[in-house]
Amino acid sequence: MNYTRRNFLKTSGLLASGLTLASLPFMSSCNSAPKTLPFGLQLWTLRDVIADDPQSVLRQVADYGYTSIESYEGPLGMFWGMGNNGFKQFMDDHGMKMVSSHANVFDQVEYKIEEMANIGVEYIVCPHIGDQGSIDAYKEMADRFNQIGKLAKEGGLSFAYHNHGYTFEEMDGVMPQDVLMEHTDPDLVEYQVDMYWVEITGQSTLDWLKKYPGRFTSCHIKDLANGDQPESTVLGTGTIDFPPILRHAKDDGMKHFIVEQEQYTNTTPLDAIRKNAEYMKNLRL
C-alpha cells in the first residue's frame, strides 16, 4: 500500500472528528475476537517433584507461561522454604503471582492469614473437609466457614472452599453442596469449583455455575479421562468440554483460572504442565 501524506491526513481527519479507529467496523470485529485466558497452576500437580528443588521447578512453571500459582502446605510449607517475603520476591522476579494457597484452615488460621496478607495473596482456600456424614453436620461446617471467612476478611484476605465429589452426591434427598452454599454468607465465603470432581459425579459444572452466579470465584481446570478407573488427564484429552464452561465463568466474573492434574499416565508432572499450558494458550473464548 502506498501510504501517502493524503492517506495520513484522511486518517487524521477521522480521529479529529471523534471517530476512533476502535469504532471502525473492522476494528470492532478485532476487539470482539476470541481471547486467551490468563491461567495459573495449583502446585499440588507437582507434588512428586517440587520439594527436591522448588526454585528450579518454579522457573519451569514460569517458562511454560503460567502467570500465577496456587500453593499448598507441602513439606517445605506454602512458601517452599523461602519465607513469605522471599517467595513473593521469587515470584516477582519470574513474572508470576501467588494468588492463593490451599491450607488447613482449622489450625493456626489467623497466623496463616497474616503471612499471606503481608505479601498480597488474595485467597486462603480450604481444600478438604471429608464426607460430613449428615446434613446437619454440613450445616455446622457452613457455620465454621462463616467464622473463618470473617477472620480472613478482617485480615485482608478472602476465604474459599474447594469441592471434592462428596458434596455433589445426594444425602437424604439433599445435595451437601447446596447446604454449604445456602448457609454461608456470600460476603464471607466464596467457592472454588473443581470441575473434575463435579463432573465425575455426573453433575454439570456449567449448571452449578448458573445456579449460583457470582459464588464460584476461582476454579480448577482439570480434565476427566475415560475408562473403568477415572483419573485426571492432560487438558483436552479427556471428556470435559471446557470452552462453554470457561466462557460462562469468565462472563460471570470468575477471578482465577487454575490448572491442576493429579495423575500422569504416560507422562510426567513437568511434561503434563507443559502440555496443559499449551492447551490453555491455544484456547479461545
C-alpha positions in Angstrom: 0.0 0.0 0.0 1.3 3.5 -0.9 0.8 5.3 2.4 0.9 8.9 1.2 0.6 12.2 3.0 -3.0 12.3 1.7 -3.8 9.0 3.4 -2.3 10.2 6.6 -4.4 13.4 6.5 -7.6 11.4 5.9 -6.9 9.2 8.9 -6.0 12.2 11.0 -9.3 13.8 10.0 -11.2 10.8 11.1 -9.5 10.9 14.5 -10.0 14.7 14.8 -13.8 14.3 14.1 -14.1 11.9 17.1 -14.2 8.7 15.1 -11.6 6.5 16.7 -10.1 3.5 15.0 -11.7 1.3 17.5 -15.1 2.5 16.3 -14.5 1.5 12.7 -16.2 -1.8 11.7 -13.1 -3.8 11.1 -11.6 -2.7 14.4 -14.7 -3.5 16.3 -14.6 -7.1 14.9 -10.9 -7.3 16.1 -11.9 -6.2 19.6 -14.6 -8.8 19.8 -12.3 -11.6 18.5 -11.9 -14.6 20.9 -9.2 -14.0 23.5 -6.9 -16.2 25.5 -7.5 -16.7 29.3 -4.8 -16.0 31.8 -4.1 -19.2 33.8 -2.3 -20.3 36.9 -1.1 -23.6 38.3 -2.0 -25.5 41.5 1.4 -26.7 42.8 -0.1 -29.9 44.0 0.2 -31.0 40.4 4.0 -31.0 41.0 3.9 -32.7 44.5 6.2 -35.5 43.3 9.0 -33.2 42.1 8.8 -29.8 43.6 10.2 -30.5 47.1 13.6 -31.6 45.8 14.4 -28.2 44.1 11.5 -25.7 44.4 13.2 -22.8 42.6 14.2 -24.9 39.6 10.7 -26.3 39.2 9.1 -23.0 39.6 11.3 -21.5 37.0 10.0 -24.1 34.6 6.4 -23.2 35.6 7.1 -19.6 34.6 8.8 -20.7 31.4 5.8 -22.6 30.3 3.6 -19.5 30.5 1.8 -19.7 33.9 1.3 -16.2 35.3 0.0 -17.2 38.7 0.3 -20.1 41.2 -1.8 -21.5 43.9 0.3 -23.1 46.6 -0.4 -25.7 49.2 1.1 -26.7 52.6 3.8 -29.0 51.3 6.8 -30.4 53.1 8.5 -27.0 53.0 5.4 -25.0 53.8 3.3 -23.0 51.4 6.2 -20.7 50.7 8.6 -23.6 49.9 11.3 -22.8 52.3 11.7 -19.2 51.2 9.5 -17.5 53.8 6.6 -15.3 52.7 8.7 -12.3 51.6 11.3 -14.4 49.9 8.7 -16.3 48.0 7.0 -13.1 46.8 10.3 -11.8 45.6 11.0 -15.0 43.7 7.5 -14.8 42.2 8.1 -11.2 41.2 11.5 -12.0 39.6 9.9 -14.6 37.4 6.7 -12.7 36.4 4.3 -14.7 38.5 2.0 -14.0 41.4 0.9 -16.2 44.3 -2.9 -15.6 44.2 -4.0 -18.2 46.7 -3.0 -21.3 48.8 -4.7 -24.4 50.0 -4.3 -24.6 53.7 -5.5 -26.3 56.8 -7.9 -23.5 57.9 -8.7 -25.4 61.1 -5.3 -24.9 62.6 -3.4 -21.6 63.2 -5.5 -19.9 60.6 -5.0 -16.4 61.9 -1.2 -16.8 61.6 -1.6 -18.1 58.0 -3.9 -15.3 57.1 -1.4 -12.7 58.3 1.6 -14.3 56.5 -0.4 -14.4 53.2 -1.9 -11.0 53.5 1.5 -9.4 54.2 2.6 -10.3 50.6 -0.6 -9.6 48.8 -2.0 -13.1 48.5 -5.8 -12.9 47.8 -7.3 -16.2 48.9 -6.9 -18.8 51.6 -8.7 -21.9 50.4 -10.0 -24.9 52.4 -9.1 -27.9 50.2 -10.9 -30.7 52.0 -13.4 -31.4 54.7 -14.3 -35.0 54.1 -17.8 -36.5 54.0 -19.5 -35.0 57.0 -22.0 -37.9 57.3 -25.2 -35.9 57.8 -26.9 -32.7 56.5 -26.8 -31.2 60.0 -23.0 -31.7 60.1 -22.7 -29.9 56.8 -24.8 -27.0 58.3 -22.4 -26.9 61.2 -19.5 -26.8 58.7 -21.1 -23.9 56.9 -21.2 -22.0 60.3 -17.5 -22.7 60.7 -16.8 -21.4 57.2 -18.6 -18.2 58.1 -16.4 -17.8 61.1 -13.2 -18.5 59.1 -14.4 -16.2 56.4 -14.9 -13.4 58.9 -11.3 -13.9 60.2 -10.0 -13.8 56.6 -11.9 -10.7 55.7 -10.7 -8.9 58.9 -7.1 -10.0 58.0 -7.3 -8.7 54.4 -8.0 -12.0 52.6 -10.9 -13.8 51.0 -11.8 -17.3 52.1 -13.0 -20.0 49.7 -13.9 -23.7 49.8 -12.6 -26.1 47.2 -15.0 -29.0 46.5 -14.5 -32.7 46.1 -17.0 -35.2 44.8 -18.7 -36.0 48.1 -20.6 -32.6 48.3 -22.2 -33.4 44.9 -23.7 -36.7 45.9 -27.2 -36.5 47.4 -27.7 -37.2 51.1 -31.3 -37.7 52.4 -32.5 -36.1 49.2 -30.4 -33.0 49.6 -27.2 -32.0 47.9 -24.5 -31.1 50.5 -23.0 -28.5 48.2 -26.4 -26.7 48.2 -26.4 -26.8 52.0 -22.9 -25.2 52.2 -23.7 -22.5 49.7 -27.1 -21.6 51.1 -25.9 -21.5 54.7 -22.8 -19.4 54.1 -22.6 -15.6 53.8 -21.6 -14.6 50.3 -19.7 -11.7 51.7 -17.5 -14.1 53.8 -17.3 -17.4 51.9 -16.5 -17.9 48.2 -16.2 -21.2 46.3 -13.5 -22.7 44.1 -15.1 -25.2 41.7 -13.0 -28.2 40.8 -14.5 -29.3 37.5 -13.1 -32.8 37.6 -14.8 -33.6 41.0 -18.1 -32.1 39.8 -18.2 -34.0 36.5 -17.0 -37.3 38.0 -20.3 -37.5 40.0 -22.4 -37.0 36.8 -23.2 -33.3 37.7 -22.7 -30.4 35.3 -20.2 -27.7 36.2 -21.9 -25.3 33.9 -25.3 -25.9 35.6 -23.8 -25.2 39.0 -22.2 -22.0 37.8 -25.5 -20.9 36.5 -27.3 -21.9 39.7 -25.1 -19.8 41.9 -24.0 -16.8 39.9 -21.0 -15.0 41.4 -20.4 -17.5 44.1 -17.7 -19.5 42.3 -14.8 -17.0 42.1 -12.0 -19.4 41.1 -11.7 -22.8 39.5 -9.6 -25.9 39.0 -9.4 -26.7 35.3 -8.8 -30.5 35.5 -9.8 -32.9 32.8 -11.5 -36.3 33.3 -10.2 -39.3 31.5 -12.5 -42.0 30.2 -12.1 -45.6 31.4 -13.0 -48.0 34.2 -10.7 -46.2 36.5 -11.4 -42.5 36.1 -8.4 -40.2 36.6 -7.3 -36.7 35.7 -5.5 -36.3 32.5 -3.9 -33.7 30.2 -6.3 -31.0 29.2 -8.1 -31.6 26.0 -7.6 -35.4 26.1 -10.5 -36.2 28.4 -14.2 -35.8 28.5 -14.9 -32.3 29.8 -16.0 -29.7 27.3 -14.1 -26.7 28.8 -14.9 -23.8 26.4 -18.6 -23.3 27.3 -17.8 -23.7 31.0 -14.9 -21.3 31.0 -16.7 -18.8 28.7 -19.6 -18.6 31.2 -17.3 -18.4 34.2 -15.3 -15.6 32.6 -18.5 -13.7 31.8 -19.8 -14.3 35.3 -16.7 -12.6 36.8 -14.6 -15.5 37.9 -11.2 -14.2 39.0 -8.7 -17.1 38.8 -8.4 -20.0 36.4 -6.1 -22.6 37.9 -4.8 -25.7 36.1 -4.4 -28.9 38.1 -3.6 -32.5 37.2 -3.3 -35.3 39.7 -2.4 -38.4 37.7 0.2 -38.7 35.0 -0.5 -41.8 32.9 2.0 -41.9 30.0 3.6 -38.6 31.0 5.5 -36.9 33.8 4.3 -34.0 36.1 6.5 -31.4 34.3 5.6 -32.6 30.8 1.9 -32.6 31.9 2.0 -28.9 33.0 3.8 -28.1 29.7 1.1 -29.7 27.6 -1.6 -28.2 29.8 -0.1 -24.7 29.3 -0.1 -25.2 25.5 -3.8 -26.2 25.7 -4.6 -23.0 27.7 -2.6 -20.8 25.3 -4.5 -22.2 22.3 -7.9 -21.9 24.0 -10.0 -19.0 22.6 -13.1 -17.8 24.4 
